[in-house]
Amino acid sequence: MSLGIIADGSRVKLHFALRLADGQEVDSTFKNDAAELSVGDGNLPEGFEECLIGLTTGDHKTFTVPPEKAFGQPNPQNLQDMKRSDFPVDMPVAPGLMVSFADAQGAELPGVISSIEGDYVTVDFNHPLAGKELHFEVQILEVKDAD
């Protein structure tokens, strides 16, 4: 196993924990199987990738990523008012409930009910971590250079 340094295109095997500013854990692999990812493939927040660059096998670090380099700030245009009648009659519509819709291309589009006013339901389609400062802990297990 080489002592690779993480760069753009590296394949990385790591443990990570994602926490919010108040310490609430959103996700973690420390008690489960490690995660494997490719740096620069567009699947990770920019700020997370920037913090991985230069780390090597064995490193155990923590870092903070601001919303602008994670999931951005909430966009008011992503709040949609819908009629209560647009939801199935037997669906218990309540604030905090996650619902799934199909977008114009048929892809799944999750939203969270944020409020109910009379016959109208407001659904928030912002990413649940939008506007949040993210605190990551990572332990680098293996680094492979890009093929």
Backbone hydrogen bonds, N-H to C=O, Kabsch-Sander energy under -0.5 kcal/mol:
donor,donor_aa,acceptor,acceptor_aa,energy
4,G,2,S,-1.7
6,I,55,L,-3.1
9,G,39,V,-2.1
10,S,7,A,-2.4
11,R,144,K,-2.8
12,V,10,S,-0.5
12,V,37,L,-3.1
13,K,142,E,-2.7
14,L,12,V,-0.5
14,L,35,A,-2.7
15,H,139,Q,-2.4
17,A,137,E,-2.2
18,L,27,D,-3.2
19,R,17,A,-0.5
19,R,135,H,-2.9
20,L,24,Q,-2.5
21,A,133,E,-0.5
23,G,20,L,-2.3
26,V,18,L,-3.1
27,D,18,L,-1.4
29,T,16,F,-2.6
30,F,16,F,-0.5
32,N,29,T,-1.5
35,A,14,L,-3.0
37,L,12,V,-2.4
39,V,10,S,-2.6
39,V,37,L,-0.5
41,D,38,S,-1.3
47,G,69,K,-3.2
48,F,45,P,-0.7
49,E,45,P,-2.0
50,E,46,E,-2.5
51,C,47,G,-1.2
52,L,48,F,-1.1
52,L,49,E,-0.6
53,I,49,E,-1.7
54,G,6,I,-2.9
55,L,52,L,-2.4
57,T,4,G,-0.9
58,G,140,I,-3.0
59,D,56,T,-2.3
61,K,138,V,-2.1
63,F,136,F,-2.3
65,V,134,L,-3.1
69,K,66,P,-1.8
70,A,67,P,-1.6
72,G,67,P,-3.0
78,N,75,N,-2.5
79,L,76,P,-1.5
80,Q,78,N,-0.6
80,Q,123,V,-3.0
82,M,80,Q,-0.5
82,M,121,V,-3.0
84,R,119,D,-3.1
86,D,83,K,-2.1
87,F,84,R,-1.6
91,M,88,P,-1.9
93,V,91,M,-1.5
96,G,113,I,-3.5
97,L,94,A,-2.0
99,V,111,G,-3.3
101,F,109,L,-2.0
103,D,107,A,-2.7
106,G,103,D,-2.2
109,L,101,F,-3.3
111,G,99,V,-2.9
112,V,124,D,-2.3
113,I,97,L,-2.7
114,S,122,T,-2.9
115,S,122,T,-1.3
117,E,120,Y,-2.9
120,Y,117,E,-2.4
121,V,82,M,-3.3
122,T,115,S,-2.9
123,V,80,Q,-3.1
123,V,121,V,-0.6
124,D,112,V,-3.2
125,F,78,N,-3.2
125,F,123,V,-0.6
130,A,127,H,-2.3
131,G,72,G,-3.5
132,K,129,L,-1.8
134,L,65,V,-2.6
135,H,19,R,-3.1
136,F,63,F,-3.0
136,F,134,L,-0.6
137,E,17,A,-2.2
138,V,61,K,-3.0
139,Q,15,H,-2.5
140,I,59,D,-2.8
141,L,13,K,-2.5
141,L,139,Q,-0.5
142,E,13,K,-2.0
144,K,11,R,-3.1
